[in-house]
Amino acid sequence: MDPVLEMRGISKRFPGVQALDNVDFKLYSGEITSIIGQNGAGKSTLMKILSGNYQKDAGTILIHGKEVEINNTADAARLGIGIVYQELSLLNNLTVAELSLIHI
């Protein structure tokens, strides 16, 4: 089965910090995937690149095998990509099921 989403060789540098260095990530239909790691490992940075909040310095993003460019949140939204950040107090009146129905 081919991945629905693939991020290949994603790199991101901030002044004085290499946040991501050649990261690969694949997401398959019908699976639940989690990204885990220590604070500062780059999990949020990777997701911010996918959602258009940050731009990658290097790498490729593919959706259904087709290369896409995500330069901002509007690009991500057009591709059906949205994000709910871990700050749960922002949406404390919604259940997890209700959160899953939100499209940004």
C-alpha positions in Angstrom: 0.0 0.0 0.0 1.3 3.5 -0.9 1.3 6.2 1.7 -1.4 8.9 1.7 1.1 11.4 2.9 4.9 11.2 2.7 7.5 13.7 3.9 11.0 13.0 2.6 14.2 14.5 3.8 12.6 17.4 5.6 15.1 19.8 7.2 14.5 23.0 9.1 17.0 25.3 10.7 16.4 28.2 13.1 19.2 30.6 14.1 21.7 28.4 16.0 19.5 25.3 16.0 19.1 22.5 13.5 15.5 21.6 14.4 15.0 18.9 11.7 17.7 17.1 9.8 16.6 14.9 6.8 13.4 13.6 8.5 11.2 11.0 6.7 7.6 10.4 7.7 4.9 8.3 6.1 1.2 8.2 6.8 -1.1 5.4 5.6 -4.8 5.3 5.2 -6.7 3.4 7.9 -3.8 3.6 10.4 -3.5 5.6 13.6 0.0 7.2 13.7 1.6 9.0 16.6 4.8 11.0 16.7 6.6 10.7 20.1 9.9 12.0 21.4 11.5 14.2 24.0 10.9 17.9 24.2 12.9 19.6 21.5 13.0 16.5 19.2 11.2 18.3 16.4 7.7 16.8 16.5 5.9 20.2 16.6 8.3 21.6 13.9 7.5 18.8 11.6 3.8 19.2 12.0 4.0 23.0 11.7 5.7 22.5 8.3 3.0 20.1 7.2 0.3 22.6 8.3 2.0 25.5 6.6 2.9 27.5 9.8 6.7 27.0 9.0 8.4 26.5 5.6 10.8 23.6 5.2 14.4 24.4 4.3 14.8 21.2 2.3 12.8 18.1 1.5 9.7 16.9 -0.3 6.1 16.5 0.7 3.9 14.1 -1.3 0.1 13.5 -1.1 -1.1 10.4 -2.8 2.3 10.2 -4.5 2.1 13.7 -6.0 4.6 16.4 -4.8 2.9 19.4 -3.2 4.2 22.7 -1.9 2.9 24.0 1.4 4.0 27.6 1.9 1.2 28.7 4.2 -1.8 27.5 6.1 -4.1 28.3 3.2 -2.1 25.9 1.0 -2.4 23.2 3.7 -6.1 23.8 4.0 -6.7 23.4 0.3 -5.0 20.0 0.6 -7.2 19.0 3.5 -4.6 19.4 6.1 -5.4 21.0 9.5 -3.9 20.9 12.9 -5.1 21.1 16.5 -2.3 22.1 18.8 -1.6 20.4 22.1 -2.8 23.4 24.0 -6.1 21.8 25.0 -7.4 24.8 26.9 -8.0 26.5 23.6 -10.9 24.2 22.9 -11.8 23.0 26.3 -15.6 22.9 25.6 -15.2 20.2 22.9 -14.9 16.5 23.2 -12.3 14.5 21.3 -14.9 13.3 18.9 -16.0 16.9 18.3 -12.4 18.0 17.7 -12.0 15.4 15.0 -14.8 17.1 13.0 -13.1 20.5 12.9 -11.6 21.4 9.5 -9.4 24.5 9.5 
